[in-house]
Amino acid sequence: MADVEACSSRDSLENGDGCSLVLELTEDDPLFHKKKKLLNDKGFGVKEQIHLQSSMCPDSISNSLETMLRIGRIIHVDEVELYFGEFDTQMGFYSPRNELETLNSILARVNTLLSRQMHKKMNVWQGLQAAIILKIQEFGNQIKEVARIDKNYTCEKEKCLVQWGESNGVKTKLEIAYVGGAGRGAVAMEDLRVGDIALEIPVSIILSKDLVHKSDMYNVLGKIEGMSSETMLLLWSMKEKHNCGSKFKNYFDSLPKEFHTGLSFGVDAIMALEGTLLLEEIMQAKEHLRTQYDELFPRLCNDYPDIFPPKFYTWEQFLWACELFYSNSMKIIFADGKLRTCLIPIAGFLNHSLNPHIVHYGRVDSATNSLKFPLSRPCNIGEQCCLSYGNFSTSHLITFYGFSPQGDNRYDVIPIDIDVGQADCFEDCPMSNWTTHMVRGTWLSKNHNIFNYGLPSPLLDYLRRVRNPMQYEKTLQQPDLEIELEVLEDLQSTFSNMMEILGDTDFGDGENTSWDVKLALEFKDLQRRIISSILTSCSAGRSLVESELSRVMSKD
């Protein structure tokens, strides 16, 4: 999505005093028009050249870097961040992911320029490099999380897997430990800096579809129409985990006997989820998996019992394998440029965080034929090293990974089911042309003033224009204020109904509550918290508007 490139001084300034860095929003970005509008609103174009003078002092470098960040944040913003559009003025960033991605994209380009040693203004790039690294360190201190390591858990099977990996070329600066509240995790064995490789896995021990192609299973599966490489690898792994002579025995031995994901929720947990988004997600996922299983079995076992022994391909084992793939697989771009879904020994111990240390890890290094996990922010010795599984909601993380993340997840949104068929008719502004609308916890917004209320602008603007298709102005005039009241009253009514459907939260009897019911109740409480914040914001907003409306009418 982003293109950051360098220009020579003669390309940017006629007097040749210094050099420039170009930040560009490329037209193939799916959100190009909305981002372009946002850049223009901030006083920038889609291609900006930031000049760096040879004699810049630290303050000047810092100011130039801040300009780069203002542009880069928008270039790297994703759909949810763009929709809510709430730039956190107190913290100064859209999200940890966005900030780390922006800083590291600029740093990567500067590092490339320095490694080439082709520029006369090396001191300028070195000064900028130092400023970026300092910015990352400061940001890392803001979002640093403290993990409790349980030293009573020995992790013997995990250590055996690491030793096997190292004997096969794995390089690691992490050790496996049991982290309170997160299970197994990877902890730094030394202080790691930005750019350090925390973990390096050779392709030779990555489980990919190539293993299936070398097996007798492929002669059968390759002839089935619509059979994906991911499903082939899943079916192969179901049999391979029982192979005592498998090259990957240590890997399969290290896997848990049960995966506690939403796909394994029992009846009590499912009942506790009534009225939530998570219930629908789990039921749809399980229905899909059951249909997939029934299409394959028992037919494959009946037709090819030697290749697909029935005892290895029960529904329970199929579900276990699906949970393995959902929670541990990674999509990797190999040296040939092809994207493959793989199982990667040892890397599966890296836990997810909303404030990750590792952001980019999905491409095989062709020079070393290995997959590297470089740090996007520092990780101190004894600190859990985390990566980002993706920009997922808590419902998705529970369903497919089996956990609820710590902290405020900005992707916990509630979709609004409204007809947006006429949205494009209201005005030509790209920022108004959203085909879907959503809300999230209003505590994530710092703007609770009149016309905002902590709620997303695209949703409010759409609802206003439904009532007044003509150009709407956010003025303190009686007609506009009356529309504001109608919008807030409708939203309040909608979310009051949602709250009633959720019912009361019952946390059971604490320690005796099963893991799945606990997760279900935690999620239900999260949904109630989000809806409650919206109701509170609507109520406070109505008070603001009513007060202003009374003042306007009293003047008349």
Buried (B, 14 or more C-beta within 10 A) or exposed (E): BBBBBBBBBEEBBEEEBBBBBBBBBEEEBEBBBBBBBBBEEEEBEBBBBBBBBBEBEEEEBBEBBEBBBBBBBBBBBBEBBBBBBBBEEEBEBBBBBBBBBBBBBBBBBBBEBBEEEEBEBEEBBEBBBEBBBEBBEEBBEEBEEEBEBEEEBEBEBBEBBBEBBEEBBBBBBBBBBBBEEBBBBBBBBEEBEBBBBBBBBBBEBBBBBBBBBEBEBBEBBEEBEEBEBBBBBBBBBBBBBEEEEBBBBBBBBBBEEEBBBBBBBEEBBBEBBEBBBBBEBBBEBBEEBEEBBEEBBBEBBEEBEEBBEEEBBBEEBBBBBBBBBBBBBBEBEBEEEEEBBBBBBBBBBBBBBBBBBBBBBEBBEEEBEBBBBBBBBBBEEBBBBBBBBEBBBBBBBBBBBBBBBEEEBBBBBBEBEBEBEEBEEBBEEBBBBBEEBBBBBBBBBBBBEBBBBBBBBBBBBBBBBBEBEEEBEBEBEBEBBEBBBBBBEBBBEBBEEBBEEBEEBEEBEEEEBBBBBBBBBBBBBBBBBBBBBBBBBBEBBBEBBBEBBEEBEEEE
